[in-house]
Amino acid sequence: MAASAPVFIDVDGSNIAVRQVKGSAPGVVWLGGYKSDMLGTKAEALAAWAGGEGRAYLRHDYSGHGESGGEFADGTISRWLTQSLAVFRRFSKGKQILVGSSMGAWIA
């Protein structure tokens, strides 16, 4: 199943790319690792699993990563945490399972 086109939200001046698939709760939220993006093999494998289970699935690229705007060198973990919280608060509903890889686990 190919990923749909992202939507973009502004978080403190950064254009953040988000992909969301509707489904049942608890939903799954993917938080990628340092220099990774939401179309990587782990994120895509989790998308396939969530789709097969009928679960909601939410993922985004931090600024300077993947399809999001900004320069990687301008990013900090605090900035990427702020962006993740903005995505989570805007797009998630009900109970969620946070799944993070590497830095994403810390952000989770």
Gaussian input, Z-matrix of N, CA and C with variables (Angstrom, degrees):
# hf/3-21g

backbone

0 1
 N
 C     1     B1
 C     2     B2     1     A1
 N     3     B3     2     A2     1     D1
 C     4     B4     3     A3     2     D2
 C     5     B5     4     A4     3     D3
 N     6     B6     5     A5     4     D4
 C     7     B7     6     A6     5     D5
 C     8     B8     7     A7     6     D6
 N     9     B9     8     A8     7     D7
 C    10    B10     9     A9     8     D8
 C    11    B11    10    A10     9     D9
 N    12    B12    11    A11    10    D10
 C    13    B13    12    A12    11    D11
 C    14    B14    13    A13    12    D12
 N    15    B15    14    A14    13    D13
 C    16    B16    15    A15    14    D14
 C    17    B17    16    A16    15    D15
 N    18    B18    17    A17    16    D16
 C    19    B19    18    A18    17    D17
 C    20    B20    19    A19    18    D18
 N    21    B21    20    A20    19    D19
 C    22    B22    21    A21    20    D20
 C    23    B23    22    A22    21    D21
 N    24    B24    23    A23    22    D22
 C    25    B25    24    A24    23    D23
 C    26    B26    25    A25    24    D24
 N    27    B27    26    A26    25    D25
 C    28    B28    27    A27    26    D26
 C    29    B29    28    A28    27    D27
 N    30    B30    29    A29    28    D28
 C    31    B31    30    A30    29    D29
 C    32    B32    31    A31    30    D30
 N    33    B33    32    A32    31    D31
 C    34    B34    33    A33    32    D32
 C    35    B35    34    A34    33    D33
 N    36    B36    35    A35    34    D34
 C    37    B37    36    A36    35    D35
 C    38    B38    37    A37    36    D36
 N    39    B39    38    A38    37    D37
 C    40    B40    39    A39    38    D38
 C    41    B41    40    A40    39    D39
 N    42    B42    41    A41    40    D40
 C    43    B43    42    A42    41    D41
 C    44    B44    43    A43    42    D42
 N    45    B45    44    A44    43    D43
 C    46    B46    45    A45    44    D44
 C    47    B47    46    A46    45    D45
 N    48    B48    47    A47    46    D46
 C    49    B49    48    A48    47    D47
 C    50    B50    49    A49    48    D48
 N    51    B51    50    A50    49    D49
 C    52    B52    51    A51    50    D50
 C    53    B53    52    A52    51    D51
 N    54    B54    53    A53    52    D52
 C    55    B55    54    A54    53    D53
 C    56    B56    55    A55    54    D54
 N    57    B57    56    A56    55    D55
 C    58    B58    57    A57    56    D56
 C    59    B59    58    A58    57    D57
 N    60    B60    59    A59    58    D58
 C    61    B61    60    A60    59    D59
 C    62    B62    61    A61    60    D60
 N    63    B63    62    A62    61    D61
 C    64    B64    63    A63    62    D62
 C    65    B65    64    A64    63    D63
 N    66    B66    65    A65    64    D64
 C    67    B67    66    A66    65    D65
 C    68    B68    67    A67    66    D66
 N    69    B69    68    A68    67    D67
 C    70    B70    69    A69    68    D68
 C    71    B71    70    A70    69    D69
 N    72    B72    71    A71    70    D70
 C    73    B73    72    A72    71    D71
 C    74    B74    73    A73    72    D72
 N    75    B75    74    A74    73    D73
 C    76    B76    75    A75    74    D74
 C    77    B77    76    A76    75    D75
 N    78    B78    77    A77    76    D76
 C    79    B79    78    A78    77    D77
 C    80    B80    79    A79    78    D78
 N    81    B81    80    A80    79    D79
 C    82    B82    81    A81    80    D80
 C    83    B83    82    A82    81    D81
 N    84    B84    83    A83    82    D82
 C    85    B85    84    A84    83    D83
 C    86    B86    85    A85    84    D84
 N    87    B87    86    A86    85    D85
 C    88    B88    87    A87    86    D86
 C    89    B89    88    A88    87    D87
 N    90    B90    89    A89    88    D88
 C    91    B91    90    A90    89    D89
 C    92    B92    91    A91    90    D90
 N    93    B93    92    A92    91    D91
 C    94    B94    93    A93    92    D92
 C    95    B95    94    A94    93    D93
 N    96    B96    95    A95    94    D94
 C    97    B97    96    A96    95    D95
 C    98    B98    97    A97    96    D96
 N    99    B99    98    A98    97    D97
 C   100   B100    99    A99    98    D98
 C   101   B101   100   A100    99    D99
 N   102   B102   101   A101   100   D100
 C   103   B103   102   A102   101   D101
 C   104   B104   103   A103   102   D102
 N   105   B105   104   A104   103   D103
 C   106   B106   105   A105   104   D104
 C   107   B107   106   A106   105   D105
 N   108   B108   107   A107   106   D106
 C   109   B109   108   A108   107   D107
 C   110   B110   109   A109   108   D108
 N   111   B111   110   A110   109   D109
 C   112   B112   111   A111   110   D110
 C   113   B113   112   A112   111   D111
 N   114   B114   113   A113   112   D112
 C   115   B115   114   A114   113   D113
 C   116   B116   115   A115   114   D114
 N   117   B117   116   A116   115   D115
 C   118   B118   117   A117   116   D116
 C   119   B119   118   A118   117   D117
 N   120   B120   119   A119   118   D118
 C   121   B121   120   A120   119   D119
 C   122   B122   121   A121   120   D120
 N   123   B123   122   A122   121   D121
 C   124   B124   123   A123   122   D122
 C   125   B125   124   A124   123   D123
 N   126   B126   125   A125   124   D124
 C   127   B127   126   A126   125   D125
 C   128   B128   127   A127   126   D126
 N   129   B129   128   A128   127   D127
 C   130   B130   129   A129   128   D128
 C   131   B131   130   A130   129   D129
 N   132   B132   131   A131   130   D130
 C   133   B133   132   A132   131   D131
 C   134   B134   133   A133   132   D132
 N   135   B135   134   A134   133   D133
 C   136   B136   135   A135   134   D134
 C   137   B137   136   A136   135   D135
 N   138   B138   137   A137   136   D136
 C   139   B139   138   A138   137   D137
 C   140   B140   139   A139   138   D138
 N   141   B141   140   A140   139   D139
 C   142   B142   141   A141   140   D140
 C   143   B143   142   A142   141   D141
 N   144   B144   143   A143   142   D142
 C   145   B145   144   A144   143   D143
 C   146   B146   145   A145   144   D144
 N   147   B147   146   A146   145   D145
 C   148   B148   147   A147   146   D146
 C   149   B149   148   A148   147   D147
 N   150   B150   149   A149   148   D148
 C   151   B151   150   A150   149   D149
 C   152   B152   151   A151   150   D150
 N   153   B153   152   A152   151   D151
 C   154   B154   153   A153   152   D152
 C   155   B155   154   A154   153   D153
 N   156   B156   155   A155   154   D154
 C   157   B157   156   A156   155   D155
 C   158   B158   157   A157   156   D156
 N   159   B159   158   A158   157   D157
 C   160   B160   159   A159   158   D158
 C   161   B161   160   A160   159   D159
 N   162   B162   161   A161   160   D160
 C   163   B163   162   A162   161   D161
 C   164   B164   163   A163   162   D162
 N   165   B165   164   A164   163   D163
 C   166   B166   165   A165   164   D164
 C   167   B167   166   A166   165   D165
 N   168   B168   167   A167   166   D166
 C   169   B169   168   A168   167   D167
 C   170   B170   169   A169   168   D168
 N   171   B171   170   A170   169   D169
 C   172   B172   171   A171   170   D170
 C   173   B173   172   A172   171   D171
 N   174   B174   173   A173   172   D172
 C   175   B175   174   A174   173   D173
 C   176   B176   175   A175   174   D174
 N   177   B177   176   A176   175   D175
 C   178   B178   177   A177   176   D176
 C   179   B179   178   A178   177   D177
 N   180   B180   179   A179   178   D178
 C   181   B181   180   A180   179   D179
 C   182   B182   181   A181   180   D180
 N   183   B183   182   A182   181   D181
 C   184   B184   183   A183   182   D182
 C   185   B185   184   A184   183   D183
 N   186   B186   185   A185   184   D184
 C   187   B187   186   A186   185   D185
 C   188   B188   187   A187   186   D186
 N   189   B189   188   A188   187   D187
 C   190   B190   189   A189   188   D188
 C   191   B191   190   A190   189   D189
 N   192   B192   191   A191   190   D190
 C   193   B193   192   A192   191   D191
 C   194   B194   193   A193   192   D192
 N   195   B195   194   A194   193   D193
 C   196   B196   195   A195   194   D194
 C   197   B197   196   A196   195   D195
 N   198   B198   197   A197   196   D196
 C   199   B199   198   A198   197   D197
 C   200   B200   199   A199   198   D198
 N   201   B201   200   A200   199   D199
 C   202   B202   201   A201   200   D200
 C   203   B203   202   A202   201   D201
 N   204   B204   203   A203   202   D202
 C   205   B205   204   A204   203   D203
 C   206   B206   205   A205   204   D204
 N   207   B207   206   A206   205   D205
 C   208   B208   207   A207   206   D206
 C   209   B209   208   A208   207   D207
 N   210   B210   209   A209   208   D208
 C   211   B211   210   A210   209   D209
 C   212   B212   211   A211   210   D210
 N   213   B213   212   A212   211   D211
 C   214   B214   213   A213   212   D212
 C   215   B215   214   A214   213   D213
 N   216   B216   215   A215   214   D214
 C   217   B217   216   A216   215   D215
 C   218   B218   217   A217   216   D216
 N   219   B219   218   A218   217   D217
 C   220   B220   219   A219   218   D218
 C   221   B221   220   A220   219   D219
 N   222   B222   221   A221   220   D220
 C   223   B223   222   A222   221   D221
 C   224   B224   223   A223   222   D222
 N   225   B225   224   A224   223   D223
 C   226   B226   225   A225   224   D224
 C   227   B227   226   A226   225   D225
 N   228   B228   227   A227   226   D226
 C   229   B229   228   A228   227   D227
 C   230   B230   229   A229   228   D228
 N   231   B231   230   A230   229   D229
 C   232   B232   231   A231   230   D230
 C   233   B233   232   A232   231   D231
 N   234   B234   233   A233   232   D232
 C   235   B235   234   A234   233   D233
 C   236   B236   235   A235   234   D234
 N   237   B237   236   A236   235   D235
 C   238   B238   237   A237   236   D236
 C   239   B239   238   A238   237   D237
 N   240   B240   239   A239   238   D238
 C   241   B241   240   A240   239   D239
 C   242   B242   241   A241   240   D240
 N   243   B243   242   A242   241   D241
 C   244   B244   243   A243   242   D242
 C   245   B245   244   A244   243   D243
 N   246   B246   245   A245   244   D244
 C   247   B247   246   A246   245   D245
 C   248   B248   247   A247   246   D246
 N   249   B249   248   A248   247   D247
 C   250   B250   249   A249   248   D248
 C   251   B251   250   A250   249   D249
 N   252   B252   251   A251   250   D250
 C   253   B253   252   A252   251   D251
 C   254   B254   253   A253   252   D252
 N   255   B255   254   A254   253   D253
 C   256   B256   255   A255   254   D254
 C   257   B257   256   A256   255   D255
 N   258   B258   257   A257   256   D256
 C   259   B259   258   A258   257   D257
 C   260   B260   259   A259   258   D258
 N   261   B261   260   A260   259   D259
 C   262   B262   261   A261   260   D260
 C   263   B263   262   A262   261   D261
 N   264   B264   263   A263   262   D262
 C   265   B265   264   A264   263   D263
 C   266   B266   265   A265   264   D264
 N   267   B267   266   A266   265   D265
 C   268   B268   267   A267   266   D266
 C   269   B269   268   A268   267   D267
 N   270   B270   269   A269   268   D268
 C   271   B271   270   A270   269   D269
 C   272   B272   271   A271   270   D270
 N   273   B273   272   A272   271   D271
 C   274   B274   273   A273   272   D272
 C   275   B275   274   A274   273   D273
 N   276   B276   275   A275   274   D274
 C   277   B277   276   A276   275   D275
 C   278   B278   277   A277   276   D276
 N   279   B279   278   A278   277   D277
 C   280   B280   279   A279   278   D278
 C   281   B281   280   A280   279   D279
 N   282   B282   281   A281   280   D280
 C   283   B283   282   A282   281   D281
 C   284   B284   283   A283   282   D282
 N   285   B285   284   A284   283   D283
 C   286   B286   285   A285   284   D284
 C   287   B287   286   A286   285   D285
 N   288   B288   287   A287   286   D286
 C   289   B289   288   A288   287   D287
 C   290   B290   289   A289   288   D288
 N   291   B291   290   A290   289   D289
 C   292   B292   291   A291   290   D290
 C   293   B293   292   A292   291   D291
 N   294   B294   293   A293   292   D292
 C   295   B295   294   A294   293   D293
 C   296   B296   295   A295   294   D294
 N   297   B297   296   A296   295   D295
 C   298   B298   297   A297   296   D296
 C   299   B299   298   A298   297   D297
 N   300   B300   299   A299   298   D298
 C   301   B301   300   A300   299   D299
 C   302   B302   301   A301   300   D300
 N   303   B303   302   A302   301   D301
 C   304   B304   303   A303   302   D302
 C   305   B305   304   A304   303   D303
 N   306   B306   305   A305   304   D304
 C   307   B307   306   A306   305   D305
 C   308   B308   307   A307   306   D306
 N   309   B309   308   A308   307   D307
 C   310   B310   309   A309   308   D308
 C   311   B311   310   A310   309   D309
 N   312   B312   311   A311   310   D310
 C   313   B313   312   A312   311   D311
 C   314   B314   313   A313   312   D312
 N   315   B315   314   A314   313   D313
 C   316   B316   315   A315   314   D314
 C   317   B317   316   A316   315   D315
 N   318   B318   317   A317   316   D316
 C   319   B319   318   A318   317   D317
 C   320   B320   319   A319   318   D318
 N   321   B321   320   A320   319   D319
 C   322   B322   321   A321   320   D320
 C   323   B323   322   A322   321   D321

   B1=1.4596
   B2=1.5281
   B3=1.2918
   B4=1.4559
   B5=1.5246
   B6=1.3171
   B7=1.4596
   B8=1.5219
   B9=1.3085
   B10=1.4611
   B11=1.5212
   B12=1.3156
   B13=1.4611
   B14=1.5236
   B15=1.3312
   B16=1.4558
   B17=1.5263
   B18=1.3163
   B19=1.4575
   B20=1.5197
   B21=1.3076
   B22=1.4603
   B23=1.5208
   B24=1.3246
   B25=1.4605
   B26=1.5230
   B27=1.3036
   B28=1.4554
   B29=1.5232
   B30=1.3169
   B31=1.4589
   B32=1.5218
   B33=1.3137
   B34=1.4647
   B35=1.5306
   B36=1.3416
   B37=1.4484
   B38=1.5181
   B39=1.3177
   B40=1.4713
   B41=1.5235
   B42=1.3204
   B43=1.4545
   B44=1.5305
   B45=1.3382
   B46=1.4612
   B47=1.5306
   B48=1.3362
   B49=1.4685
   B50=1.5310
   B51=1.3406
   B52=1.4652
   B53=1.5218
   B54=1.3138
   B55=1.4686
   B56=1.5171
   B57=1.3365
   B58=1.4587
   B59=1.5195
   B60=1.3222
   B61=1.4560
   B62=1.5217
   B63=1.3067
   B64=1.4650
   B65=1.5277
   B66=1.3135
   B67=1.4573
   B68=1.5157
   B69=1.3092
   B70=1.4622
   B71=1.5275
   B72=1.3226
   B73=1.4561
   B74=1.5299
   B75=1.3019
   B76=1.4636
   B77=1.5169
   B78=1.3178
   B79=1.4510
   B80=1.5135
   B81=1.3226
   B82=1.4590
   B83=1.5264
   B84=1.3244
   B85=1.4645
   B86=1.5221
   B87=1.3279
   B88=1.4617
   B89=1.5164
   B90=1.3385
   B91=1.4619
   B92=1.5248
   B93=1.3075
   B94=1.4568
   B95=1.5112
   B96=1.3016
   B97=1.4567
   B98=1.5190
   B99=1.3081
   B100=1.4586
   B101=1.5272
   B102=1.3287
   B103=1.4597
   B104=1.5365
   B105=1.3276
   B106=1.4628
   B107=1.5158
   B108=1.3390
   B109=1.4522
   B110=1.5208
   B111=1.3250
   B112=1.4662
   B113=1.5214
   B114=1.3241
   B115=1.4553
   B116=1.5281
   B117=1.3295
   B118=1.4560
   B119=1.5241
   B120=1.3158
   B121=1.4658
   B122=1.5244
   B123=1.3150
   B124=1.4742
   B125=1.5229
   B126=1.3321
   B127=1.4660
   B128=1.5214
   B129=1.3278
   B130=1.4664
   B131=1.5299
   B132=1.3410
   B133=1.4721
   B134=1.5238
   B135=1.3287
   B136=1.4583
   B137=1.5303
   B138=1.3345
   B139=1.4648
   B140=1.5270
   B141=1.3310
   B142=1.4695
   B143=1.5264
   B144=1.3256
   B145=1.4623
   B146=1.5302
   B147=1.3457
   B148=1.4709
   B149=1.5246
   B150=1.3240
   B151=1.4537
   B152=1.5208
   B153=1.3141
   B154=1.4537
   B155=1.5157
   B156=1.3239
   B157=1.4657
   B158=1.5271
   B159=1.3344
   B160=1.4643
   B161=1.5144
   B162=1.3207
   B163=1.4702
   B164=1.5170
   B165=1.3177
   B166=1.4637
   B167=1.5293
   B168=1.3261
   B169=1.4682
   B170=1.5219
   B171=1.3263
   B172=1.4586
   B173=1.5152
   B174=1.3305
   B175=1.4658
   B176=1.5216
   B177=1.3096
   B178=1.4586
   B179=1.5198
   B180=1.3176
   B181=1.4613
   B182=1.5184
   B183=1.3197
   B184=1.4657
   B185=1.5369
   B186=1.3164
   B187=1.4677
   B188=1.5332
   B189=1.3393
   B190=1.4547
   B191=1.5200
   B192=1.3192
   B193=1.4680
   B194=1.5310
   B195=1.3249
   B196=1.4619
   B197=1.5147
   B198=1.3306
   B199=1.4623
   B200=1.5327
   B201=1.3175
   B202=1.4687
   B203=1.5186
   B204=1.3127
   B205=1.4493
   B206=1.5152
   B207=1.3013
   B208=1.4544
   B209=1.5135
   B210=1.3002
   B211=1.4579
   B212=1.5260
   B213=1.3210
   B214=1.4559
   B215=1.5359
   B216=1.3288
   B217=1.4657
   B218=1.5313
   B219=1.3371
   B220=1.4678
   B221=1.5244
   B222=1.3157
   B223=1.4581
   B224=1.5215
   B225=1.3170
   B226=1.4635
   B227=1.5199
   B228=1.3098
   B229=1.4584
   B230=1.5263
   B231=1.3148
   B232=1.4746
   B233=1.5213
   B234=1.3104
   B235=1.4702
   B236=1.5328
   B237=1.3382
   B238=1.4616
   B239=1.5258
   B240=1.3254
   B241=1.4677
   B242=1.5271
   B243=1.3202
   B244=1.4636
   B245=1.5294
   B246=1.3233
   B247=1.4603
   B248=1.5297
   B249=1.3240
   B250=1.4670
   B251=1.5223
   B252=1.3146
   B253=1.4664
   B254=1.5290
   B255=1.3369
   B256=1.4709
   B257=1.5241
   B258=1.3280
   B259=1.4693
   B260=1.5251
   B261=1.3142
   B262=1.4619
   B263=1.5312
   B264=1.3055
   B265=1.4713
   B266=1.5320
   B267=1.3071
   B268=1.4691
   B269=1.5294
   B270=1.3180
   B271=1.4574
   B272=1.5292
   B273=1.3181
   B274=1.4663
   B275=1.5220
   B276=1.3283
   B277=1.4655
   B278=1.5235
   B279=1.3050
   B280=1.4584
   B281=1.5183
   B282=1.3247
   B283=1.4615
   B284=1.5224
   B285=1.3372
   B286=1.4599
   B287=1.5267
   B288=1.3102
   B289=1.4611
   B290=1.5226
   B291=1.3331
   B292=1.4594
   B293=1.5220
   B294=1.3242
   B295=1.4573
   B296=1.5149
   B297=1.3261
   B298=1.4558
   B299=1.5031
   B300=1.3333
   B301=1.4473
   B302=1.5133
   B303=1.3183
   B304=1.4633
   B305=1.5416
   B306=1.3175
   B307=1.4565
   B308=1.5167
   B309=1.3319
   B310=1.4685
   B311=1.5199
   B312=1.3323
   B313=1.4671
   B314=1.5256
   B315=1.3286
   B316=1.4615
   B317=1.5252
   B318=1.3055
   B319=1.4575
   B320=1.5295
   B321=1.3402
   B322=1.4764
   B323=1.5150
   A1=108.65
   A2=117.78
   A3=122.65
   A4=110.62
   A5=115.66
   A6=121.00
   A7=109.70
   A8=115.87
   A9=120.31
   A10=109.25
   A11=116.07
   A12=120.57
   A13=109.50
   A14=116.88
   A15=118.84
   A16=112.30
   A17=115.16
   A18=122.02
   A19=105.74
   A20=116.49
   A21=120.37
   A22=110.02
   A23=115.28
   A24=120.56
   A25=108.75
   A26=115.51
   A27=121.11
   A28=108.93
   A29=116.18
   A30=121.46
   A31=106.90
   A32=116.16
   A33=121.97
   A34=112.90
   A35=116.18
   A36=120.77
   A37=115.00
   A38=118.00
   A39=121.48
   A40=109.64
   A41=116.39
   A42=122.74
   A43=108.06
   A44=117.05
   A45=122.96
   A46=110.46
   A47=115.81
   A48=123.06
   A49=109.11
   A50=115.77
   A51=122.53
   A52=108.95
   A53=116.09
   A54=122.14
   A55=107.77
   A56=115.86
   A57=120.96
   A58=109.23
   A59=115.14
   A60=121.86
   A61=106.48
   A62=116.20
   A63=121.32
   A64=109.26
   A65=115.09
   A66=120.33
   A67=110.22
   A68=115.21
   A69=120.53
   A70=111.46
   A71=113.78
   A72=121.93
   A73=108.69
   A74=118.37
   A75=123.29
   A76=111.12
   A77=114.51
   A78=119.92
   A79=110.46
   A80=115.90
   A81=122.70
   A82=107.60
   A83=115.79
   A84=121.93
   A85=108.04
   A86=116.51
   A87=122.16
   A88=110.07
   A89=116.11
   A90=123.26
   A91=107.27
   A92=115.65
   A93=121.36
   A94=113.79
   A95=114.37
   A96=121.71
   A97=113.14
   A98=113.86
   A99=123.89
   A100=109.62
   A101=117.34
   A102=125.65
   A103=113.06
   A104=117.15
   A105=121.20
   A106=109.07
   A107=116.07
   A108=118.58
   A109=110.28
   A110=115.84
   A111=121.21
   A112=114.00
   A113=117.89
   A114=120.70
   A115=111.69
   A116=116.45
   A117=121.66
   A118=111.78
   A119=116.17
   A120=120.93
   A121=113.03
   A122=118.71
   A123=120.09
   A124=110.97
   A125=116.44
   A126=120.61
   A127=111.17
   A128=116.68
   A129=120.78
   A130=111.48
   A131=117.57
   A132=120.31
   A133=110.40
   A134=116.76
   A135=120.36
   A136=110.55
   A137=117.25
   A138=120.93
   A139=110.39
   A140=116.55
   A141=120.43
   A142=110.22
   A143=116.49
   A144=119.63
   A145=110.80
   A146=116.22
   A147=120.39
   A148=110.37
   A149=117.29
   A150=121.06
   A151=111.74
   A152=116.65
   A153=120.88
   A154=113.19
   A155=115.78
   A156=121.84
   A157=112.61
   A158=116.47
   A159=120.88
   A160=113.45
   A161=117.21
   A162=122.19
   A163=111.72
   A164=115.80
   A165=121.13
   A166=107.79
   A167=115.79
   A168=120.26
   A169=108.96
   A170=115.76
   A171=123.11
   A172=108.92
   A173=115.82
   A174=120.97
   A175=109.37
   A176=115.97
   A177=121.08
   A178=110.12
   A179=115.95
   A180=122.07
   A181=108.02
   A182=116.30
   A183=120.54
   A184=108.70
   A185=117.56
   A186=119.97
   A187=108.84
   A188=114.63
   A189=120.02
   A190=114.26
   A191=116.77
   A192=122.46
   A193=109.06
   A194=116.59
   A195=121.56
   A196=114.04
   A197=114.70
   A198=121.31
   A199=113.81
   A200=117.58
   A201=120.23
   A202=110.39
   A203=114.95
   A204=120.52
   A205=112.41
   A206=114.94
   A207=121.12
   A208=112.98
   A209=114.05
   A210=121.68
   A211=109.36
   A212=115.73
   A213=120.31
   A214=111.08
   A215=116.81
   A216=121.63
   A217=112.99
   A218=117.22
   A219=120.78
   A220=112.24
   A221=117.22
   A222=120.85
   A223=113.13
   A224=114.09
   A225=122.25
   A226=106.84
   A227=116.35
   A228=119.10
   A229=109.97
   A230=118.06
   A231=120.80
   A232=111.09
   A233=117.43
   A234=121.44
   A235=110.02
   A236=116.41
   A237=120.17
   A238=111.28
   A239=117.52
   A240=120.85
   A241=110.18
   A242=117.53
   A243=121.74
   A244=110.68
   A245=116.87
   A246=120.64
   A247=111.10
   A248=116.52
   A249=121.14
   A250=110.70
   A251=117.57
   A252=120.76
   A253=110.86
   A254=117.31
   A255=120.33
   A256=110.48
   A257=117.34
   A258=121.14
   A259=109.63
   A260=117.07
   A261=122.08
   A262=110.84
   A263=116.66
   A264=120.75
   A265=112.06
   A266=117.17
   A267=119.97
   A268=113.21
   A269=117.50
   A270=119.84
   A271=115.86
   A272=118.88
   A273=118.31
   A274=111.06
   A275=114.45
   A276=122.07
   A277=107.59
   A278=117.30
   A279=120.63
   A280=112.63
   A281=114.75
   A282=121.03
   A283=110.43
   A284=114.48
   A285=121.83
   A286=109.62
   A287=115.34
   A288=122.36
   A289=106.04
   A290=116.62
   A291=121.22
   A292=108.87
   A293=116.19
   A294=122.29
   A295=106.97
   A296=116.23
   A297=120.12
   A298=111.60
   A299=115.08
   A300=122.16
   A301=108.10
   A302=116.69
   A303=121.54
   A304=109.52
   A305=118.68
   A306=121.82
   A307=111.62
   A308=117.13
   A309=120.93
   A310=112.75
   A311=116.96
   A312=119.89
   A313=109.93
   A314=116.70
   A315=119.69
   A316=110.29
   A317=117.03
   A318=121.09
   A319=109.80
   A320=116.75
   A321=120.75
   A322=109.76
   D1=118.48
   D2=-179.13
   D3=-74.57
   D4=144.17
   D5=178.58
   D6=-69.66
   D7=140.15
   D8=176.62
   D9=-73.15
   D10=167.09
   D11=178.02
   D12=-64.31
   D13=145.49
   D14=179.73
   D15=-75.10
   D16=158.84
   D17=165.16
   D18=-103.97
   D19=159.70
   D20=-176.93
   D21=-123.73
   D22=138.23
   D23=173.51
   D24=-126.37
   D25=150.72
   D26=176.44
   D27=-89.59
   D28=125.22
   D29=174.39
   D30=-124.84
   D31=105.67
   D32=179.78
   D33=50.33
   D34=41.99
   D35=176.73
   D36=89.04
   D37=-1.28
   D38=177.07
   D39=-104.13
   D40=133.92
   D41=179.00
   D42=-86.60
   D43=105.01
   D44=-173.16
   D45=-101.03
   D46=125.44
   D47=179.07
   D48=-83.75
   D49=132.98
   D50=-176.89
   D51=-133.08
   D52=139.31
   D53=171.14
   D54=-124.05
   D55=135.53
   D56=-178.93
   D57=-138.90
   D58=136.26
   D59=173.09
   D60=-120.46
   D61=126.77
   D62=179.10
   D63=-71.60
   D64=152.66
   D65=178.77
   D66=176.19
   D67=-167.01
   D68=-175.96
   D69=-81.02
   D70=163.13
   D71=176.25
   D72=-94.21
   D73=154.53
   D74=-4.12
   D75=-71.09
   D76=143.57
   D77=176.48
   D78=-78.86
   D79=168.49
   D80=179.21
   D81=-117.20
   D82=130.40
   D83=178.44
   D84=-117.23
   D85=121.25
   D86=179.31
   D87=-93.89
   D88=132.55
   D89=175.76
   D90=-124.11
   D91=108.12
   D92=-174.41
   D93=-72.98
   D94=171.06
   D95=-179.22
   D96=-89.91
   D97=177.98
   D98=178.97
   D99=-58.47
   D100=124.71
   D101=-179.40
   D102=64.03
   D103=18.75
   D104=175.97
   D105=-103.00
   D106=169.00
   D107=177.25
   D108=-136.02
   D109=171.01
   D110=-172.88
   D111=-76.08
   D112=0.91
   D113=175.81
   D114=-109.66
   D115=12.99
   D116=177.54
   D117=-70.85
   D118=171.05
   D119=-174.47
   D120=-62.36
   D121=-39.55
   D122=179.53
   D123=-67.04
   D124=-45.75
   D125=179.86
   D126=-62.83
   D127=-39.63
   D128=179.77
   D129=-70.62
   D130=-37.74
   D131=176.98
   D132=-64.19
   D133=-40.98
   D134=178.32
   D135=-67.19
   D136=-36.60
   D137=176.61
   D138=-61.18
   D139=-42.56
   D140=179.42
   D141=-64.23
   D142=-42.76
   D143=179.03
   D144=-63.45
   D145=-48.91
   D146=-178.99
   D147=-59.44
   D148=-41.88
   D149=178.80
   D150=-62.97
   D151=-42.01
   D152=178.83
   D153=-65.23
   D154=-28.68
   D155=179.25
   D156=-91.37
   D157=-6.88
   D158=-177.73
   D159=73.27
   D160=22.73
   D161=-179.01
   D162=-88.42
   D163=147.36
   D164=170.75
   D165=-63.32
   D166=146.04
   D167=-177.98
   D168=-141.91
   D169=128.97
   D170=-176.25
   D171=-130.58
   D172=135.04
   D173=177.16
   D174=-151.86
   D175=159.02
   D176=178.29
   D177=-152.01
   D178=165.58
   D179=172.39
   D180=-104.61
   D181=133.07
   D182=174.31
   D183=-66.94
   D184=160.78
   D185=176.15
   D186=-57.23
   D187=141.27
   D188=-178.58
   D189=77.78
   D190=4.68
   D191=178.95
   D192=-121.65
   D193=147.64
   D194=170.82
   D195=47.80
   D196=-125.19
   D197=-174.53
   D198=-91.10
   D199=-2.83
   D200=179.09
   D201=-78.70
   D202=156.35
   D203=178.85
   D204=-78.40
   D205=175.48
   D206=176.11
   D207=96.16
   D208=166.73
   D209=179.46
   D210=-99.07
   D211=136.19
   D212=-179.64
   D213=-54.82
   D214=-42.81
   D215=-176.47
   D216=-62.75
   D217=-19.00
   D218=179.00
   D219=-86.17
   D220=-7.06
   D221=-176.24
   D222=-84.15
   D223=154.43
   D224=172.73
   D225=-139.89
   D226=161.43
   D227=178.34
   D228=-61.27
   D229=-38.71
   D230=178.24
   D231=-62.40
   D232=-40.59
   D233=179.24
   D234=-66.23
   D235=-43.56
   D236=-179.68
   D237=-68.25
   D238=-31.94
   D239=173.87
   D240=-64.53
   D241=-45.00
   D242=178.10
   D243=-58.87
   D244=-43.12
   D245=178.66
   D246=-64.39
   D247=-41.82
   D248=179.57
   D249=-63.29
   D250=-42.57
   D251=178.54
   D252=-63.68
   D253=-39.43
   D254=178.84
   D255=-63.51
   D256=-42.97
   D257=178.08
   D258=-64.14
   D259=-48.01
   D260=-179.21
   D261=-57.25
   D262=-48.56
   D263=-176.74
   D264=-67.33
   D265=-34.67
   D266=-177.66
   D267=-80.22
   D268=-36.18
   D269=-169.68
   D270=-108.24
   D271=-20.49
   D272=-176.09
   D273=-92.86
   D274=148.62
   D275=178.56
   D276=-133.24
   D277=133.45
   D278=176.38
   D279=72.52
   D280=-160.68
   D281=-177.05
   D282=-69.97
   D283=142.70
   D284=-178.50
   D285=-133.90
   D286=149.82
   D287=171.58
   D288=-108.22
   D289=119.52
   D290=179.95
   D291=-90.85
   D292=129.00
   D293=178.88
   D294=-124.35
   D295=120.55
   D296=-179.05
   D297=-127.67
   D298=146.49
   D299=175.43
   D300=-113.31
   D301=131.27
   D302=175.97
   D303=55.23
   D304=-121.83
   D305=179.64
   D306=-56.89
   D307=-32.26
   D308=178.71
   D309=-61.77
   D310=-30.62
   D311=176.93
   D312=-67.33
   D313=-38.19
   D314=176.98
   D315=-65.87
   D316=-43.39
   D317=179.69
   D318=-63.45
   D319=-39.12
   D320=178.14
   D321=-59.30

